């Protein structure tokens, strides 16, 4: 009997030491991430899984690993990690959201929609899941479904700027120009300092050949965000469409200084220097 108690005690001590080591590995991995020691973090996370492969906490470990792989561009490894985590915790909304986001990045809207829908079955009022599912539906040209999600977000969060903007763009795409323009005007009234809203309205005005209002909005966007390369690229593209090459070149040079993609700028500069010759 004493021998049985001794063996049991040794086993308990071994289990306790193992559990402690597992926790230490996870803590060390997180500490490594805080100091950008990514390779060490991966090694510690893998060691934790090896020490206790049956731990429910591995769902979180796999989520960390998935994010690391995703950041490194190892998309399949990231998907595998998220999948392993979901095998352990199929209702972990953080894992579902992470995998759905990666599916969107990879332009696999069908699987992204499936994961966002799973999140919404767990939490019907998850605004992020509704928003990104709406975007995915839009990419699939399932506009009525996208509209339904955007409208649900607005019911939950009446001043959700991106949901309003998504609905505006959807109206514009669905050939509902009056609703689209009224929507963007209202949004600008609420957020008069948001430069990207002026870019959206300028693009809509340009599409309608309302060039002077469009020019005003492009200029407004530049004045609000003079350190943003994107506003200069947008105005340069507009100027090129009107064959205003001098202004386009000036904007392109400024965009380049502010860190715009050199290849994109070079393409537009080629248009600016060759158009009309």
C-alpha positions as CSV (number, residue, x, y, z in Angstrom):
1,X,0.0,0.0,0.0
2,X,2.8,2.4,0.9
3,X,4.5,1.6,-2.4
4,X,1.2,2.5,-4.3
5,X,1.0,5.8,-2.4
6,X,4.6,6.5,-3.3
7,X,4.1,5.8,-7.0
8,X,1.0,8.0,-7.0
9,X,2.9,10.8,-5.3
10,X,5.7,10.6,-7.8
11,X,3.2,10.7,-10.7
12,X,1.5,13.7,-9.3
13,X,4.8,15.5,-8.9
14,X,5.8,14.7,-12.4
15,X,2.4,16.0,-13.7
16,X,2.8,19.2,-11.7
17,X,6.3,19.8,-13.0
18,X,5.1,19.1,-16.6
19,X,2.2,21.5,-16.2
20,X,4.5,24.2,-14.8
21,X,6.9,23.7,-17.7
22,X,4.1,24.0,-20.2
23,X,3.0,27.3,-18.6
24,X,6.6,28.5,-18.5
25,X,7.0,27.8,-22.2
26,X,3.9,29.8,-23.1
27,X,5.0,32.7,-20.9
28,X,8.4,32.7,-22.4
29,X,7.0,32.6,-25.9
30,X,4.8,35.6,-25.2
31,X,7.8,37.4,-23.7
32,X,9.8,36.7,-26.8
33,X,7.0,38.1,-29.0
34,X,7.2,41.3,-26.9
35,X,10.9,41.7,-27.8
36,X,10.3,40.6,-31.4
37,X,12.2,37.3,-30.9
38,X,9.9,35.5,-33.2
39,X,11.9,32.4,-33.8
40,X,12.4,31.8,-30.1
41,X,8.6,32.4,-29.6
42,X,7.8,29.8,-32.2
43,X,10.2,27.3,-30.5
44,X,8.6,27.9,-27.1
45,X,5.1,27.5,-28.4
46,X,6.0,24.3,-30.2
47,X,7.7,23.0,-27.0
48,X,4.6,23.8,-25.0
49,X,2.4,21.7,-27.4
50,X,4.9,18.9,-27.3
51,X,4.9,18.9,-23.5
52,X,1.1,18.8,-23.2
53,X,-0.5,18.0,-26.6
54,X,-3.9,17.4,-25.0
55,X,-4.1,20.8,-23.2
56,X,-7.2,22.8,-24.0
57,X,-5.0,25.9,-23.8
58,X,-3.3,24.8,-27.0
59,X,-6.2,26.5,-28.9
60,X,-4.6,29.8,-27.8
61,X,-1.1,28.6,-28.6
62,X,-2.2,27.6,-32.1
63,X,-3.8,31.1,-32.6
64,X,-0.5,32.7,-31.6
65,X,1.4,30.5,-34.0
66,X,-1.1,31.2,-36.8
67,X,-0.6,34.9,-36.4
68,X,3.2,34.5,-36.5
69,X,3.0,32.4,-39.7
70,X,0.6,34.9,-41.2
71,X,2.9,37.8,-40.5
72,X,5.7,35.8,-42.1
73,X,3.6,35.2,-45.2
74,X,3.4,31.4,-44.5
75,X,-0.3,31.4,-45.2
76,X,-0.9,27.7,-45.4
77,X,0.9,27.1,-42.1
78,X,-1.2,29.8,-40.6
79,X,-4.4,28.2,-41.9
80,X,-3.2,24.8,-40.5
81,X,-2.5,26.4,-37.1
82,X,-5.9,28.1,-37.0
83,X,-7.5,24.8,-38.0
84,X,-5.8,22.8,-35.3
85,X,-6.9,25.4,-32.7
86,X,-10.5,25.2,-33.9
87,X,-10.3,21.4,-33.7
88,X,-9.7,21.9,-30.0
89,X,-12.1,24.9,-29.5
90,X,-14.6,25.0,-32.4
91,X,-16.4,27.9,-30.9
92,X,-13.4,30.1,-30.3
93,X,-14.5,33.3,-32.0
94,X,-11.0,34.8,-32.0
95,X,-9.7,31.8,-33.9
96,X,-12.6,32.0,-36.3
97,X,-12.1,35.7,-36.9
98,X,-8.4,35.2,-37.5
99,X,-8.9,32.4,-40.0
100,X,-11.7,34.4,-41.8
101,X,-9.5,37.4,-42.1
102,X,-6.8,35.3,-43.7
103,X,-9.3,33.8,-46.1
104,X,-10.3,37.3,-47.1
105,X,-6.7,38.2,-47.7
106,X,-6.3,35.1,-49.9
107,X,-9.5,36.1,-51.8
108,X,-11.3,33.0,-50.6
109,X,-14.5,34.8,-49.8
110,X,-16.6,31.6,-49.6
111,X,-14.7,30.2,-46.7
112,X,-14.4,33.7,-45.1
113,X,-18.2,34.0,-45.2
114,X,-18.5,30.5,-43.6
115,X,-16.2,31.5,-40.7
116,X,-17.9,34.8,-40.1
117,X,-21.3,33.1,-40.1
118,X,-20.0,30.7,-37.5
119,X,-19.0,33.6,-35.3
120,X,-22.4,35.2,-35.8
121,X,-24.1,31.9,-34.8
122,X,-22.3,32.3,-31.5
123,X,-22.6,36.1,-31.2
124,X,-25.3,37.5,-33.4
125,X,-24.3,41.1,-32.6
126,X,-20.6,40.8,-33.4
127,X,-20.2,44.0,-35.5
128,X,-16.8,43.0,-36.9
129,X,-18.1,39.7,-38.2
130,X,-21.1,41.4,-39.8
131,X,-18.9,44.1,-41.4
132,X,-16.4,41.8,-42.9
133,X,-19.0,39.3,-44.0
134,X,-20.8,42.2,-45.8
135,X,-17.5,43.0,-47.5
136,X,-17.0,39.4,-48.5
137,X,-20.6,39.2,-49.9
138,X,-19.9,42.4,-51.9
139,X,-16.8,40.7,-53.4
140,X,-19.0,37.8,-54.4
141,X,-21.5,40.2,-55.9
142,X,-24.1,39.1,-53.4
143,X,-25.3,42.6,-52.9
144,X,-28.6,41.9,-51.2
145,X,-26.8,39.9,-48.5
146,X,-24.2,42.6,-48.1
147,X,-26.9,45.2,-47.8
148,X,-28.6,43.2,-45.1
149,X,-25.4,43.0,-43.0
150,X,-24.6,46.7,-43.4
151,X,-28.1,47.6,-42.3
152,X,-27.9,45.3,-39.3
153,X,-24.7,47.0,-38.2
154,X,-26.3,50.4,-38.5
155,X,-29.2,49.2,-36.4
156,X,-26.7,48.1,-33.7
157,X,-24.3,51.1,-34.1
158,X,-26.1,54.0,-35.8
159,X,-22.9,56.0,-36.3
160,X,-20.7,53.2,-37.6
161,X,-18.9,55.1,-40.3
162,X,-17.5,52.2,-42.3
163,X,-20.9,50.5,-42.4
164,X,-22.5,53.6,-43.7
165,X,-19.7,53.9,-46.3
166,X,-20.1,50.3,-47.3
167,X,-23.8,50.9,-47.9
168,X,-23.1,54.1,-49.9
169,X,-20.7,52.3,-52.2
170,X,-23.2,49.4,-52.5
171,X,-25.9,51.9,-53.5
172,X,-23.6,53.4,-56.1
173,X,-22.8,50.0,-57.5
174,X,-26.5,49.0,-57.5
175,X,-27.3,52.1,-59.6
176,X,-29.0,54.0,-56.9
177,X,-27.1,57.2,-57.4
178,X,-29.4,59.5,-55.5
179,X,-29.3,57.4,-52.3
180,X,-25.5,57.0,-52.7
181,X,-24.9,60.8,-53.0
182,X,-27.3,61.7,-50.2
183,X,-25.5,59.1,-48.0
184,X,-22.0,60.4,-48.7
185,X,-23.2,64.0,-48.1
186,X,-24.7,63.1,-44.7
187,X,-21.5,61.2,-43.8
188,X,-19.3,64.2,-44.6
189,X,-21.6,66.4,-42.5
190,X,-21.0,64.0,-39.5
191,X,-17.2,63.6,-40.2
192,X,-16.1,66.8,-42.0
193,X,-12.4,66.2,-41.2
194,X,-12.1,62.7,-42.7
195,X,-10.2,63.0,-45.9
196,X,-11.1,59.6,-47.3
197,X,-14.8,60.6,-47.4
198,X,-14.0,63.5,-49.8
199,X,-12.1,61.0,-52.0
200,X,-15.1,58.8,-52.1
201,X,-17.4,61.7,-53.0
202,X,-14.9,63.0,-55.6
203,X,-14.8,59.6,-57.3
204,X,-18.6,59.5,-57.4
205,X,-18.7,63.0,-58.8
206,X,-16.0,62.2,-61.4
207,X,-18.0,59.2,-62.5
208,X,-21.0,61.5,-63.0
209,X,-18.7,63.9,-65.0
210,X,-19.2,66.6,-62.3
211,X,-15.6,67.6,-62.6
212,X,-15.6,70.9,-60.7
213,X,-17.2,69.5,-57.5
214,X,-14.8,66.5,-57.9
215,X,-11.8,68.8,-58.1
216,X,-12.9,70.7,-55.0
217,X,-13.2,67.4,-53.1
218,X,-9.8,66.1,-54.2
219,X,-8.3,69.5,-53.1
220,X,-10.1,69.2,-49.8
221,X,-8.8,65.7,-49.2
222,X,-5.2,67.0,-49.8
223,X,-5.7,69.9,-47.5
224,X,-6.9,67.6,-44.7
225,X,-4.2,65.0,-45.1
226,X,-1.1,66.6,-46.6
227,X,1.1,63.8,-45.3
228,X,-0.9,61.0,-46.9
229,X,0.5,59.7,-50.2
230,X,-2.9,58.3,-51.2
231,X,-4.6,61.6,-51.6
232,X,-2.0,62.8,-54.0
233,X,-2.2,59.6,-56.0
234,X,-6.0,60.0,-56.2
235,X,-5.8,63.7,-57.4
236,X,-3.0,62.8,-59.8
237,X,-5.2,60.1,-61.4
238,X,-8.0,62.6,-61.7
239,X,-5.8,65.2,-63.3
240,X,-4.5,62.6,-65.8
241,X,-8.0,61.8,-66.8
242,X,-8.5,65.5,-67.6
243,X,-5.1,65.7,-69.3
244,X,-3.7,68.1,-66.7
245,X,-0.3,66.5,-66.8
246,X,1.7,69.3,-65.0
247,X,-0.5,69.1,-61.8
248,X,-0.5,65.3,-62.1
249,X,3.3,65.2,-62.1
250,X,3.6,67.5,-59.1
251,X,1.2,65.3,-57.2
252,X,3.0,62.1,-58.2
253,X,6.4,63.5,-57.1
254,X,4.9,64.5,-53.7
255,X,3.3,61.0,-53.3
256,X,6.7,59.4,-54.0
257,X,8.3,61.5,-51.3
258,X,5.6,60.4,-48.9
259,X,6.2,56.7,-49.5
260,X,3.9,55.8,-52.3
261,X,4.5,52.5,-54.1
262,X,7.3,53.4,-56.7
263,X,5.9,51.0,-59.3
264,X,2.5,52.6,-59.1
265,X,3.9,56.1,-59.3
266,X,6.2,55.1,-62.2
267,X,3.2,53.8,-64.2
268,X,1.2,57.0,-63.7
269,X,4.3,59.1,-64.5
270,X,4.7,57.2,-67.7
271,X,1.1,58.1,-68.5
272,X,1.7,61.8,-67.6
273,X,4.7,62.0,-69.9
274,X,3.4,60.0,-72.9
275,X,-0.3,61.0,-73.1
276,X,-1.1,63.2,-76.1
277,X,2.4,62.7,-77.7
